[in-house]
Amino acid sequence: MTTGLVTPQQTAEPHESFTTVDDLAAALRSRKYVADRGLATTLFLTMSMRKPLLLEGEAGVGKTEIAKVLAEMLGTPLIRLQCYEGLDANSAIYEWDYPRQMLFLRSLEVSGALNSEEVRKDLFSEEFLLKRPLLQAIDAAHDQAPVLLIDEVDRADQELEAFLLELLSDFQVTVPELGTLRAEHVPIVILTSNRTREIHDALKRRCLYYWIDFPDFDKEYRILSAKVPEASERLATQICTFTQGLRGVDLFKSPGMAETLDWAEALMALGSRDLSDEVVEATLGVILKYQEDVDKVSGDLAQRLVAEALDAERQPTT
C-alpha cells in the first residue's frame, strides 16, 4: 500500500506467460473455457494495455467465468464486487469498523489512557479499516496485480458508476484519515453487464468492449464437451440442437450456456442417454426460468424440438 500524494509509478506490463493471442487462447482452452478469436484478442489487449474490459451479453453466456478463469491462469487473487441497486461507494470501497472502535474507546476510558490526539490517530488507523473490494484491489499486497471483477455494473446506481469512472482513470482512493492510497500494480479489471440499462458513455470510453452472444451450435457443443465430458457425443448433439432451437423461440429469457450445462448435468444424473418427450417435459425448469416460457414450450413445441434433436445429423466440430 502507498499512502500520501507521492507514489511510485504504476506498472502496466503484460503478463510474461502470454506473449501472443494464441498463447492466451490455448491457456483458456486448457481450463475448459472456449473463447472465439475476437474475445481472446480483446482479453489479450486488456492485459497488455491494462485497460478495463467491459463485457456485455445475456445472462449465462460466460462473462463472469472469464474473470475467474483469468485469475486462475495468472495465479493471482480474484476480487469481486457484486453490484446491486442501492450499492454506495462506502460499501464498495471501505468502511470503519465502528463496533471495534467503540470497544477500543471504552478500554481506554477504563484504563484512564484517553488522550484526544493520540486516540484519534489510533482510532482511524488501518487496524480499524474494513477494506471493501475496490480498496482491496488497489491495496493488494502481491507481486502481481489481482483480477478485479465488477459484476453486473448495470445494476448499480449511476452515482457509483460515476465513482468508477474516476477510479478506473487513476486507480487511487483517498481515505481522509490516512491519505491517498494508490495501486502499485494496476489491477486487471473486468466489468460485466447484462444490459438492463445503458452504461454511461464516459465509462465505456475508459474500457475496451466486447459483446458475448449466445454460442452457435459448434461452439456450444465444444463447451459442453469440455465442461461435461461424461455426456456422449450423441446426447451432447441432441442437447445443443434442442437449445439452439429454443433460442429461436420468442421467450422472456432464452437459455444461456450456463443453463445448457446445468441441463446436461441433470440429464446425466437421470441416466438419460437420449432426449425424450417425457424427460424434456420433466426438466424444462432447468433450462427455462420463467413459468410463461415453460408454458409456451411445453407440449407441441417441446415435442417438435425433441424430434429435431433426435433427427439431427449435423456432426459437431472437433
C-alpha positions as CSV (number, residue, x, y, z in Angstrom):
1,M,0.0,0.0,0.0
2,T,1.2,3.5,-0.8
3,T,0.0,6.5,1.2
4,G,0.3,10.2,0.7
5,L,0.4,12.1,-2.5
6,V,3.8,11.0,-3.6
7,T,3.5,7.5,-5.0
8,P,5.6,5.1,-7.1
9,Q,4.8,4.8,-10.8
10,Q,2.2,2.2,-11.6
11,T,3.3,-0.8,-13.6
12,A,1.5,-1.8,-16.8
13,E,3.5,-4.6,-18.4
14,P,1.7,-7.6,-20.0
15,H,1.9,-10.9,-18.3
16,E,5.0,-12.8,-19.5
17,S,3.3,-16.1,-20.0
18,F,1.0,-14.8,-22.8
19,T,3.1,-13.2,-25.5
20,T,0.6,-13.8,-28.2
21,V,-3.2,-14.1,-28.6
22,D,-2.7,-17.8,-29.5
23,D,-0.9,-18.4,-26.2
24,L,-3.8,-16.9,-24.3
25,A,-6.4,-18.8,-26.3
26,A,-4.6,-22.1,-25.6
27,A,-4.4,-21.3,-21.9
28,L,-8.2,-20.6,-21.8
29,R,-8.9,-23.9,-23.6
30,S,-6.7,-25.8,-21.1
31,R,-9.1,-24.6,-18.4
32,K,-12.1,-25.5,-20.4
33,Y,-13.1,-22.0,-21.5
34,V,-13.8,-21.9,-25.2
35,A,-13.3,-18.3,-26.5
36,D,-13.6,-17.2,-30.1
37,R,-10.7,-15.2,-31.7
38,G,-12.3,-11.8,-31.1
39,L,-12.7,-12.4,-27.3
40,A,-9.2,-13.9,-27.0
41,T,-7.8,-10.8,-28.8
42,T,-9.7,-8.3,-26.7
43,L,-8.7,-10.1,-23.5
44,F,-5.0,-10.1,-24.6
45,L,-5.2,-6.4,-25.2
46,T,-6.9,-5.8,-21.8
47,M,-3.9,-7.5,-20.1
48,S,-1.3,-5.8,-22.3
49,M,-2.7,-2.3,-22.2
50,R,-4.0,-2.6,-18.6
51,K,-7.3,-1.2,-19.9
52,P,-10.5,-2.2,-18.1
53,L,-12.7,-4.6,-20.2
54,L,-16.5,-4.2,-20.3
55,L,-18.2,-7.4,-21.3
56,E,-21.9,-7.2,-22.2
57,G,-24.3,-10.0,-23.1
58,E,-27.2,-12.0,-21.9
59,A,-27.0,-13.7,-18.5
60,G,-25.4,-17.1,-18.6
61,V,-23.1,-16.6,-21.6
62,G,-19.8,-16.8,-19.6
63,K,-19.0,-13.2,-18.8
64,T,-18.2,-13.8,-15.1
65,E,-16.4,-17.0,-15.8
66,I,-13.8,-15.2,-17.8
67,A,-12.6,-13.3,-14.7
68,K,-12.5,-16.5,-12.7
69,V,-10.5,-18.4,-15.3
70,L,-8.1,-15.5,-15.9
71,A,-7.3,-15.2,-12.1
72,E,-6.7,-19.0,-12.1
73,M,-4.4,-18.8,-15.1
74,L,-2.4,-15.9,-13.7
75,G,-2.2,-17.4,-10.2
76,T,-3.5,-14.1,-8.7
77,P,-6.4,-13.3,-6.4
78,L,-9.9,-12.7,-7.8
79,I,-11.5,-9.7,-6.1
80,R,-15.2,-9.5,-6.9
81,L,-17.6,-6.5,-6.4
82,Q,-21.2,-7.7,-7.0
83,C,-23.2,-4.7,-7.9
84,Y,-26.8,-4.2,-6.9
85,E,-29.3,-1.4,-6.7
86,G,-28.5,0.9,-3.7
87,L,-24.8,-0.1,-3.5
88,D,-23.0,3.0,-2.3
89,A,-19.4,4.0,-2.6
90,N,-18.6,3.2,1.1
91,S,-19.8,-0.4,0.7
92,A,-17.7,-0.8,-2.4
93,I,-14.5,0.9,-1.2
94,Y,-14.1,1.0,2.6
95,E,-15.8,1.4,5.9
96,W,-14.6,2.0,9.5
97,D,-15.2,-0.9,12.0
98,Y,-17.4,1.2,14.4
99,P,-18.1,-1.7,16.9
100,R,-14.3,-2.3,17.4
101,Q,-13.6,1.4,17.6
102,M,-16.2,1.8,20.4
103,L,-14.7,-1.1,22.3
104,F,-11.3,0.5,21.8
105,L,-12.5,3.8,23.3
106,R,-14.1,2.1,26.2
107,S,-11.0,0.2,27.0
108,L,-9.0,3.5,27.0
109,E,-11.6,5.1,29.3
110,V,-11.3,2.3,31.8
111,S,-7.5,2.4,31.8
112,G,-7.5,6.2,32.0
113,A,-5.3,6.5,28.9
114,L,-7.7,8.6,27.0
115,N,-5.8,11.3,25.1
116,S,-7.7,13.0,22.3
117,E,-4.8,13.5,19.8
118,E,-3.3,10.0,20.2
119,V,-6.8,8.4,20.4
120,R,-7.8,9.9,17.1
121,K,-4.6,8.7,15.5
122,D,-5.1,5.2,16.7
123,L,-8.8,5.1,16.2
124,F,-8.5,5.9,12.4
125,S,-5.6,3.6,11.7
126,E,-5.5,0.7,9.3
127,E,-6.3,-1.6,12.3
128,F,-9.9,-0.4,12.2
129,L,-10.2,-0.1,8.4
130,L,-12.6,-2.5,6.6
131,K,-11.3,-2.8,3.1
132,R,-14.1,-3.5,0.6
133,P,-13.5,-4.9,-2.9
134,L,-12.3,-1.7,-4.7
135,L,-9.8,-0.8,-2.0
136,Q,-8.7,-4.5,-1.7
137,A,-7.9,-4.4,-5.4
138,I,-5.9,-1.1,-5.1
139,D,-4.2,-2.1,-1.9
140,A,-3.4,-5.7,-2.9
141,A,-0.1,-6.8,-1.3
142,H,1.0,-9.1,-4.1
143,D,3.9,-9.1,-6.6
144,Q,1.3,-9.3,-9.4
145,A,-1.9,-7.4,-10.0
146,P,-5.1,-9.0,-8.9
147,V,-8.1,-9.5,-11.2
148,L,-10.9,-7.1,-10.2
149,L,-14.4,-8.3,-11.3
150,I,-17.1,-5.6,-11.2
151,D,-20.0,-7.8,-11.8
152,E,-23.4,-6.6,-13.2
153,V,-22.4,-3.0,-13.2
154,D,-25.7,-2.1,-14.9
155,R,-27.4,-2.9,-11.6
156,A,-25.5,-0.3,-9.7
157,D,-26.8,3.3,-9.3
158,Q,-25.3,6.0,-11.5
159,E,-23.6,7.6,-8.5
160,L,-21.4,4.5,-8.2
161,E,-20.8,4.4,-11.9
162,A,-19.5,8.0,-11.7
163,F,-17.1,7.0,-9.0
164,L,-15.9,4.0,-11.0
165,L,-15.1,6.4,-13.8
166,E,-12.6,8.3,-11.6
167,L,-11.2,5.1,-10.0
168,L,-10.5,3.4,-13.3
169,S,-8.7,6.5,-14.5
170,D,-6.3,6.9,-11.6
171,F,-6.5,3.7,-9.6
172,Q,-6.3,5.5,-6.4
173,V,-8.6,6.1,-3.4
174,T,-8.4,8.9,-0.8
175,V,-9.1,8.0,2.8
176,P,-9.2,11.3,4.6
177,E,-7.7,9.9,7.8
178,L,-4.9,8.0,6.1
179,G,-4.2,9.9,2.8
180,T,-4.2,8.7,-0.8
181,L,-3.8,5.1,-1.5
182,R,-2.7,4.2,-5.0
183,A,-2.2,0.8,-6.6
184,E,1.4,-0.3,-7.1
185,H,0.2,-2.8,-9.6
186,V,-2.7,-1.8,-11.8
187,P,-5.5,-4.4,-11.4
188,I,-6.8,-6.3,-14.4
189,V,-10.4,-5.0,-14.4
190,I,-13.3,-6.9,-15.9
191,L,-16.7,-5.3,-15.8
192,T,-19.8,-7.2,-16.8
193,S,-23.3,-6.0,-17.8
194,N,-26.5,-7.8,-18.7
195,R,-27.6,-4.5,-20.3
196,T,-30.6,-4.0,-18.1
197,R,-29.7,-0.3,-18.6
198,E,-27.2,1.5,-20.7
199,I,-23.8,2.2,-19.2
200,H,-22.7,5.9,-19.4
201,D,-20.6,6.7,-22.5
202,A,-17.8,8.2,-20.3
203,L,-17.3,4.8,-18.5
204,K,-17.4,2.9,-21.8
205,R,-14.6,5.1,-23.1
206,R,-12.4,4.1,-20.2
207,C,-12.8,0.4,-21.3
208,L,-12.2,-2.0,-24.1
209,Y,-15.5,-3.5,-25.1
210,Y,-16.8,-6.9,-26.2
211,W,-20.2,-8.4,-26.7
212,I,-20.6,-12.1,-25.9
213,D,-23.5,-13.5,-27.8
214,F,-25.2,-16.9,-27.4
215,P,-22.9,-19.5,-28.8
216,D,-23.7,-21.1,-32.2
217,F,-24.1,-24.9,-32.4
218,D,-20.4,-25.7,-32.9
219,K,-19.2,-23.5,-30.0
220,E,-21.9,-24.7,-27.7
221,Y,-21.0,-28.3,-28.5
222,R,-17.3,-27.7,-27.8
223,I,-18.1,-26.0,-24.5
224,L,-20.5,-28.8,-23.4
225,S,-18.0,-31.5,-24.3
226,A,-15.3,-29.7,-22.3
227,K,-17.4,-29.0,-19.3
228,V,-19.5,-32.2,-19.2
229,P,-17.2,-34.8,-20.8
230,E,-19.2,-37.7,-19.5
231,A,-22.1,-36.8,-21.9
232,S,-21.9,-38.9,-25.1
233,E,-21.4,-37.2,-28.4
234,R,-25.0,-38.3,-29.3
235,L,-26.6,-36.8,-26.3
236,A,-24.4,-33.6,-26.5
237,T,-25.5,-33.1,-30.1
238,Q,-29.2,-33.6,-29.1
239,I,-28.9,-31.1,-26.2
240,C,-27.2,-28.4,-28.3
241,T,-29.7,-28.9,-31.2
242,F,-32.6,-28.5,-28.7
243,T,-31.2,-25.4,-27.0
244,Q,-30.3,-23.8,-30.4
245,G,-34.0,-24.4,-31.3
246,L,-35.2,-22.8,-28.1
247,R,-33.2,-19.6,-28.8
248,G,-35.2,-19.2,-32.0
249,V,-38.4,-19.1,-29.9
250,D,-39.7,-15.7,-28.6
251,L,-39.1,-16.3,-24.9
252,F,-38.9,-14.0,-22.0
253,K,-35.4,-15.3,-21.2
254,S,-33.6,-17.6,-23.6
255,P,-31.3,-20.2,-22.0
256,G,-27.7,-19.3,-21.8
257,M,-24.7,-21.6,-21.8
258,A,-25.0,-21.9,-18.0
259,E,-28.4,-23.4,-18.4
260,T,-27.2,-25.8,-21.2
261,L,-24.5,-27.1,-18.8
262,D,-27.0,-27.5,-15.9
263,W,-29.4,-29.4,-18.2
264,A,-26.6,-31.7,-19.4
265,E,-25.6,-32.5,-15.8
266,A,-29.3,-33.0,-14.9
267,L,-29.8,-35.4,-17.8
268,M,-26.7,-37.3,-16.8
269,A,-27.9,-37.5,-13.2
270,L,-31.2,-39.0,-14.5
271,G,-29.3,-41.6,-16.6
272,S,-30.7,-40.3,-19.9
273,R,-28.9,-41.5,-23.0
274,D,-31.2,-39.7,-25.4
275,L,-33.7,-36.9,-25.2
276,S,-37.4,-37.9,-24.9
277,D,-40.6,-36.0,-24.7
278,E,-41.1,-37.2,-21.1
279,V,-37.6,-36.3,-19.8
280,V,-37.7,-32.9,-21.5
281,E,-41.1,-32.0,-20.0
282,A,-39.9,-33.0,-16.6
283,T,-36.7,-30.9,-16.8
284,L,-37.8,-27.7,-18.6
285,G,-37.4,-25.9,-15.3
286,V,-33.6,-26.5,-15.5
287,I,-33.3,-24.5,-18.8
288,L,-36.2,-22.1,-18.6
289,K,-36.6,-19.8,-15.6
290,Y,-40.0,-18.2,-16.1
291,Q,-43.3,-20.1,-16.0
292,E,-44.5,-18.2,-19.0
293,D,-41.6,-19.7,-21.0
294,V,-42.3,-23.2,-19.6
295,D,-45.9,-22.9,-20.6
296,K,-45.0,-21.7,-24.1
297,V,-42.5,-24.5,-24.8
298,S,-44.3,-27.3,-23.0
299,G,-46.4,-29.7,-25.2
300,D,-46.3,-29.5,-29.0
301,L,-43.3,-27.1,-29.3
302,A,-41.1,-29.2,-27.0
303,Q,-42.1,-32.4,-28.9
304,R,-41.1,-30.7,-32.2
305,L,-37.8,-29.6,-30.8
306,V,-37.1,-33.1,-29.4
307,A,-37.9,-34.6,-32.8
308,E,-35.5,-32.2,-34.5
309,A,-32.8,-33.0,-31.9
310,L,-33.2,-36.8,-32.4
311,D,-33.1,-36.4,-36.2
312,A,-30.1,-34.2,-36.2
313,E,-27.4,-35.4,-38.5
314,R,-25.1,-32.5,-38.1
315,Q,-21.7,-33.6,-37.0
316,P,-20.1,-31.5,-34.2
317,T,-16.9,-29.7,-34.9
318,T,-13.9,-31.3,-33.1
